[in-house]
Amino acid sequence: MEESKYLGSDQTPTVPPTSDERTMAILSHILTIVAPILAPLIIYLVKKDESSYVAWHARESLNFQITVVLVCILLVISVIGLLVVWAVGIAALILVIIATIRASEGKLYKYPFTWRLIK
């Protein structure tokens, strides 16, 4: 597999986002460091009808954070997983940084290895 598959993918939206939309998209990713599921959920619920760009990023961020939390719970339950849960945290932080950069560039970013539970 190529490296880009592991780092996610991005695409250019049909309508360029405004500065405010980019800011909200950035916040939907970067605030997950403080409030993993809560931040993108609030942004998604407030902005989903106003901006498809912000809704996309908030939904992707929410799906990724739900996936990370579920994987961490499964790892903590298993004894061997307790030793590698830190690696999931580091990988999640790296992917959040990449998503934040893509959002600031005005691109639609798709996290890799994510269960898309919120459509």
N, C-alpha and C positions, 0 to 999 in steps of 0.2 A: 504494500500500500504506500501511497505517497504521503509525505509529511503533512500536507494540507488537510487530509482526511482526519488526522489526529488533532488538529488545531481548530477544526470547524470550517465552515464555509461562509462566504458572504456574497451578497449580490447588491446591485444598485437598484434603489426603488424607482418606480416609474415617475413619481413626483418628488423632486428634491425636498428634504425636510427643512423647516424653518429653524432658526437658531434656538427658539424655545423648545421645539420638538426634539432637537438634538440634545439639549440640556436634560430634558425629562428622560430621554432614552439612556443617557449616560448615568443619571441617578438611579434608574431601574437596575443597573448592573452594579455600580460601585457601592450603593447603600447595602448590598447584600453582605458586605463584610461586617456590618453592624447588626443588621436585622435580616437574616437569610431568606425567609419566606415572606415575612410581613411587608418589607419595603416594595418588592415588585408586585405583590398582591394589591396593595393600596394604590400604587400608580396605575396598575391595570384597571382596577375598578373605577377609578376617577377619570382616566383619560381614554378608555377604550372606545367611546363613542365620538370623541373629539378628534383623534388622530390615529390613523392606521399605522403610522410609523412608530409612535410611542407604544401603541397596543402590541405591535409585533415584538419589540424589544422587551417590554414588560412580561409578555407571555413566554417568550423564550427564556428569560431570566427566571421566571417563576417555575417553569418546567425543569430547568437545570437545577435549581435549588431544591426542589422536591426530590429529584433523582439523587442528588448528593446526600440529602438527609436520609433517604431510604437505604442507600448503599452503606452509609455510616452505621445506621442502626443494625443492619444485617451483619456488618463486620464486627461490631461490638458484641453482638450475641455470640459469635463464634470466637473461640479462644485464639486461633491463629490470626483472625482478622483484626484483633485488638492490636497486633503488632504492626499492621500496615495501614491503619486508619489515618495516620499522619500523612501518608503519601496521597491519599484522596484529598485531604485538605490543601496540600501544596498544589496538586494538579488543578483543583477547583479555583484556587487563587490565581493561578496563571491564566486559566481560561476566562475568568472574570475580567482580568486586565486586558486580555485580547478583545473581549466583547466590548469593553468600555472604549477602547481605541477605535474599533470599527464603528461604534455608534457615533463617536465624535467626528469620524470621517463621513458620516451621512450614509452608511451602508447598512443593509439588513444582515445581521449576523446570526448564524445557526450554530448552536453548541453541538459538539460531537458527543456520542454516547449518552444521549438524553432520551428519556421516555417522555413523549409528548402527551401528557395527560390532559392539559388544558388546550383546547383547540380554538 
